[in-house]
């Protein structure tokens, strides 16, 4: 007589696939009321159900092998369906409890089989059950067979062309993202900028008449050369006893001239060898006080660019490695170097002075400029 022993199988070993189970399991939206003799009834959530048993979610431990009277409460649209049976607790892992039907009669088994079939086919499903049916593979799929086939030259060319196009599109997209990232991290655009110079601005000293003394089309003047003649009336005011005493000492003719506000002729001469720039069309006639007449640009000094940037970029100015400039109206692009900075009280930001590497033409004076400051790496700058 021989004895045979069966090795103990660990609990975490899966014995069969879902497609090979004796009874198909499915999830239903239901609650289960469990009761036993001498114990208070309690309610659990139904995890899954089959013709062989049910899976529950219950936090408290249950005794393996104990019998309970289970009342399964199903909600089908507007109808409540109860299926009563006795179950036996066969397993519990954490909150997952497995129970087996003990005396499920034929009529209840047929009802349960119909409900399970209807849920799995999608005839009866709530939103959760519908997603579960869509995600589950209820039938064994046909095995996939790979058949080797030789590709023609046209197929190979088509595949190579498609691969090349996708590669080029990917590289272009990556390059575009890299370029935009570089501009975001290593470029400071100026808020506003214009071409400037150490110019002498000649303005009207008072309300009066102006006559320009330049020849038609003349754009340059020498030092001491007359550029304009201004006629204004002498404004007289007496504000102190000393003024009254001075008026009493004047001769009758001088007093008449003073009180009549005599016209004063003033000739303005050029202070340097300069180029002439008119902010507006030069017209001989009446001008108001402080109205600009002309700008005189020294011929021995180069034009430069003044650019404004926000204050929060102050710490990055020391990292500027190159400056790109585009003057409005000029096709040529210029490069430059930041040579000075100051606080612009009017605009409440930082004003930079930029010297260009090549000389700017005189017609660029006061033209707007697009300025981009490019930064280097912080480690390299330090």
C-alpha positions in Angstrom: 0.0 0.0 0.0 1.5 3.3 -1.0 0.7 6.8 0.1 0.9 9.8 -2.2 1.2 13.3 -1.0 0.1 16.4 -2.8 2.4 19.5 -2.5 0.9 22.6 -1.0 0.3 25.3 -3.6 1.1 28.9 -2.5 -1.9 31.2 -2.3 -0.5 33.7 -4.9 -0.3 31.1 -7.7 -2.9 31.6 -10.4 -4.4 28.2 -11.4 -6.5 29.2 -14.5 -7.0 32.0 -16.9 -10.1 34.1 -16.9 -11.3 32.5 -20.1 -11.0 29.0 -18.6 -13.0 29.4 -15.4 -16.0 27.2 -14.7 -18.3 30.2 -14.2 -17.8 33.5 -15.8 -17.5 36.4 -13.3 -18.9 39.9 -13.9 -19.3 43.1 -11.9 -22.8 44.2 -10.9 -24.0 47.3 -9.2 -25.5 45.7 -6.1 -25.4 45.4 -2.4 -25.4 42.2 -0.3 -27.1 41.8 3.1 -25.5 39.0 5.2 -27.2 37.5 8.3 -26.5 34.5 10.5 -28.2 33.0 13.6 -27.2 34.9 16.7 -25.4 37.6 14.8 -26.5 41.1 13.7 -27.0 41.5 10.0 -24.5 43.6 8.1 -24.3 44.9 4.5 -21.3 44.6 2.1 -20.5 45.8 -1.4 -20.7 43.2 -4.2 -17.4 43.1 -6.1 -18.3 40.4 -8.6 -20.7 37.5 -9.1 -20.9 34.2 -10.9 -23.1 31.1 -10.8 -20.7 29.6 -8.3 -20.4 32.4 -5.8 -19.9 36.1 -5.1 -17.0 38.4 -4.2 -17.5 40.9 -1.5 -15.7 44.0 -0.1 -15.8 43.8 3.7 -13.4 45.5 6.1 -14.0 43.2 9.2 -12.6 39.7 9.3 -15.1 36.8 8.7 -14.6 33.2 9.8 -13.7 30.9 7.0 -16.3 28.1 6.6 -19.1 30.1 8.3 -22.6 30.0 6.7 -24.6 33.2 6.1 -27.9 34.0 4.5 -27.2 36.4 1.7 -29.7 38.7 0.1 -28.4 40.2 -3.1 -30.2 43.5 -3.9 -30.0 44.4 -7.6 -31.1 47.7 -9.0 -32.4 47.2 -12.6 -33.5 50.6 -14.0 -36.5 51.3 -11.8 -37.0 47.7 -10.5 -35.4 46.2 -7.3 -34.6 42.5 -7.6 -33.6 40.4 -4.6 -32.0 37.0 -4.8 -31.7 35.1 -1.5 -29.4 32.2 -1.0 -27.1 30.7 1.6 -23.4 31.3 1.1 -20.2 29.9 2.6 -17.2 32.0 3.3 -14.2 30.3 1.6 -11.5 33.0 1.5 -10.6 36.5 2.7 -7.6 38.6 1.7 -7.7 42.0 3.2 -11.1 43.5 2.4 -11.7 41.0 -0.5 -14.0 38.1 0.7 -14.9 35.1 -1.4 -18.2 33.3 -0.8 -19.7 30.2 -2.4 -23.4 29.5 -3.1 -24.6 26.5 -1.0 -28.3 26.0 -2.0 -29.0 28.1 -5.1 -32.1 26.4 -6.6 -32.6 26.1 -10.4 -35.0 29.0 -10.7 -32.7 31.4 -9.0 -29.7 30.0 -11.0 -31.6 30.7 -14.3 -32.4 34.2 -13.2 -28.8 34.9 -12.2 -27.5 33.3 -15.4 -29.8 35.6 -17.5 -28.7 38.7 -15.6 -25.0 37.9 -16.0 -25.4 37.2 -19.7 -27.4 40.5 -20.2 -24.7 42.5 -18.4 -21.8 40.9 -20.3 -23.6 41.5 -23.6 -24.4 45.1 -22.8 -28.2 44.7 -22.8 -28.4 45.7 -19.2 -25.6 48.1 -18.0 -25.2 51.2 -16.0 -22.3 53.6 -16.8 -19.8 51.6 -14.7 -20.9 48.3 -16.1 -20.8 49.6 -19.6 -17.2 50.6 -19.3 -16.4 47.2 -17.7 -18.0 45.3 -20.6 -16.1 47.4 -23.1 -12.7 46.8 -21.4 -13.1 43.1 -20.8 -12.3 40.5 -23.4 -15.1 37.9 -22.9 -14.0 35.6 -25.7 -10.7 34.0 -26.6 -9.2 35.7 -29.5 -7.9 33.9 -32.5 -4.2 33.3 -32.5 -2.3 35.8 -34.6 -0.2 34.4 -37.4 2.6 36.3 -39.0 3.1 35.5 -42.7 6.4 36.4 -44.2 6.1 38.3 -47.5 8.8 39.9 -49.6 8.3 43.6 -50.2 8.7 45.1 -53.6 11.0 48.0 -54.5 8.0 50.4 -54.6 7.0 49.4 -51.1 10.5 49.9 -49.8 10.7 53.3 -51.5 7.4 54.3 -50.0 8.4 53.2 -46.5 11.8 55.0 -46.8 10.1 58.2 -48.1 7.6 58.1 -45.2 10.3 57.5 -42.7 12.4 60.4 -44.1 9.4 62.8 -44.1 8.6 62.0 -40.5 12.2 62.4 -39.5 12.5 65.8 -41.2 9.3 67.0 -39.6 10.5 65.8 -36.2 13.8 67.5 -36.6 12.1 70.7 -37.8 9.7 70.7 -34.8 12.6 70.0 -32.4 14.7 72.8 -33.9 11.8 75.2 -33.7 11.2 74.4 -30.0 15.0 74.7 -29.3 15.2 78.1 -31.1 12.2 79.5 -29.2 13.7 78.2 -25.9 17.0 79.9 -26.7 15.3 83.2 -27.4 13.3 82.9 -24.2 16.3 82.1 -22.0 19.2 84.0 -23.7 17.6 87.1 -25.3 16.5 90.4 -23.9 14.4 92.6 -26.3 14.5 96.3 -25.7 11.2 98.0 -24.6 12.0 101.0 -26.8 15.1 102.3 -28.6 16.2 105.0 -31.0 19.3 106.5 -32.7 20.7 109.4 -30.6 23.6 111.8 -30.7 25.2 114.5 -28.6 23.3 117.1 -30.5 23.0 120.8 -29.9 19.2 121.6 -29.9 18.3 125.2 -30.9 14.9 126.3 -29.7 12.9 129.5 -29.7 13.9 131.7 -26.7 10.5 133.4 -26.6 7.4 133.9 -28.8 8.5 135.7 -32.0 9.5 135.4 -35.6 12.2 133.2 -37.0 14.1 133.3 -40.3 16.5 130.6 -41.3 19.8 131.9 -42.8 20.9 128.6 -44.5 21.0 128.1 -48.2 18.4 125.9 -49.8 19.5 122.2 -49.5 22.4 123.1 -47.1 22.9 120.2 -44.6 26.3 121.2 -43.0 27.5 124.3 -41.2 30.8 125.5 -39.8 31.5 126.8 -36.4 30.4 130.5 -36.0 28.2 130.4 -39.2 24.8 132.1 -38.7 21.9 129.6 -38.9 18.8 131.6 -37.9 17.6 135.1 -37.0 15.0 135.5 -34.3 12.9 138.7 -33.7 11.1 139.0 -30.3 9.6 141.8 -28.2 11.4 142.8 -25.0 9.2 141.7 -22.1 9.3 144.4 -19.4 8.2 143.8 -15.7 8.8 145.8 -12.6 8.9 143.7 -9.4 11.1 145.6 -6.9 11.9 149.2 -5.7 15.3 148.9 -7.4 13.4 148.4 -10.7 11.4 151.6 -10.1 14.5 153.6 -9.2 16.2 152.3 -12.5 13.2 153.4 -14.5 13.3 156.9 -12.9 16.9 157.3 -14.1 16.1 156.5 -17.7 15.8 159.2 -20.3 12.4 159.9 -21.8 13.4 158.2 -25.1 14.7 155.1 -23.4 11.6 154.9 -21.1 9.4 155.1 -24.2 11.3 152.3 -25.9 11.1 150.1 -22.7 7.4 150.6 -22.2 6.7 150.1 -25.9 8.4 146.7 -25.7 10.9 147.3 -28.5 11.7 144.4 -30.9 15.0 142.6 -30.3 16.8 141.0 -33.2 18.9 137.9 -32.3 21.2 136.0 -34.6 22.1 132.4 -33.7 25.4 131.0 -34.8 26.5 127.4 -35.1 28.7 126.3 -32.1 30.5 123.6 -34.1 31.2 122.0 -37.4 27.9 120.2 -37.5 25.3 118.5 -39.7 21.9 120.1 -39.7 18.8 118.1 -38.8 15.3 119.7 -38.9 12.7 117.9 -36.6 10.0 119.5 -38.8 9.8 121.3 -42.1 11.8 124.5 -41.8 9.4 127.5 -42.4 10.1 131.2 -41.9 7.4 132.6 -39.7 6.1 132.9 -36.1 7.3 130.4 -33.5 6.3 129.7 -29.9 8.6 129.7 -27.0 10.7 126.5 -26.5 9.7 125.2 -30.0 12.7 123.3 -31.4 14.1 124.9 -34.6 17.0 122.5 -35.5 19.4 119.9 -34.2 23.1 120.4 -34.8 25.0 117.0 -34.9 28.8 117.3 -34.4 30.6 115.9 -37.5 33.5 114.4 -35.4 31.1 112.3 -33.2 29.4 109.1 -34.1 25.7 108.4 -33.6 24.8 105.8 -30.9 21.6 104.0 -29.8 19.8 104.4 -26.6 17.7 101.4 -25.5 15.4 100.9 -22.5 15.0 97.5 -20.8 13.1 96.6 -17.6 14.8 96.9 -14.2 14.5 93.1 -13.5 17.0 92.5 -16.3 19.7 94.6 -14.5 21.6 91.6 -13.2 21.7 90.1 -16.7 23.3 93.1 -18.4 26.8 91.8 -17.4 26.1 88.6 -19.4 25.5 90.4 -22.7 27.8 88.9 -25.3 26.3 90.5 -28.5 23.8 93.1 -29.5 21.7 93.0 -32.7 20.2 96.2 -34.1 17.8 96.9 -36.9 17.2 100.6 -37.7 13.8 101.4 -39.2 14.1 102.3 -42.8 17.5 100.8 -43.3 18.1 97.3 -44.9 21.5 96.8 -43.2 21.6 95.1 -39.8 24.1 96.4 -37.2 25.9 94.9 -34.2 27.1 96.8 -31.2 28.3 96.9 -27.6 26.7 98.2 -24.4 29.0 101.0 -23.2 26.9 102.8 -20.5 23.7 102.5 -18.5 21.6 104.9 -16.4 18.2 105.2 -14.8 15.5 106.6 -17.0 13.3 108.6 -14.5 10.7 109.4 -17.1 10.0 105.8 -18.2 10.9 104.2 -14.9 13.3 101.7 -16.4 17.0 101.1 -17.3 18.4 103.1 -20.2 21.4 101.6 -22.1 23.9 103.4 -24.4 25.0 101.1 -27.3 27.9 101.9 -29.6 27.6 100.3 -33.0 30.5 98.4 -34.6 30.0 100.2 -37.9 29.1 103.9 -38.2 25.5 104.8 -38.5 24.5 107.1 -41.4 23.3 110.6 -40.5 19.8 109.9 -41.9 19.3 107.3 -39.1 19.2 110.1 -36.4 16.1 109.7 -34.1 14.9 106.7 -36.1 13.4 103.8 -34.0 15.5 100.7 -33.6 14.7 97.0 -32.8 17.4 95.9 -30.3 18.0 92.4 -29.1 20.6 91.7 -26.4 21.9 88.1 -26.4 23.3 86.6 -23.2 26.0 84.1 -22.5 26.0 81.3 -20.0 26.3 82.5 -16.3 29.2 80.2 -15.6 31.2 81.4 -18.6 30.5 85.0 -17.7 31.8 84.6 -14.2 
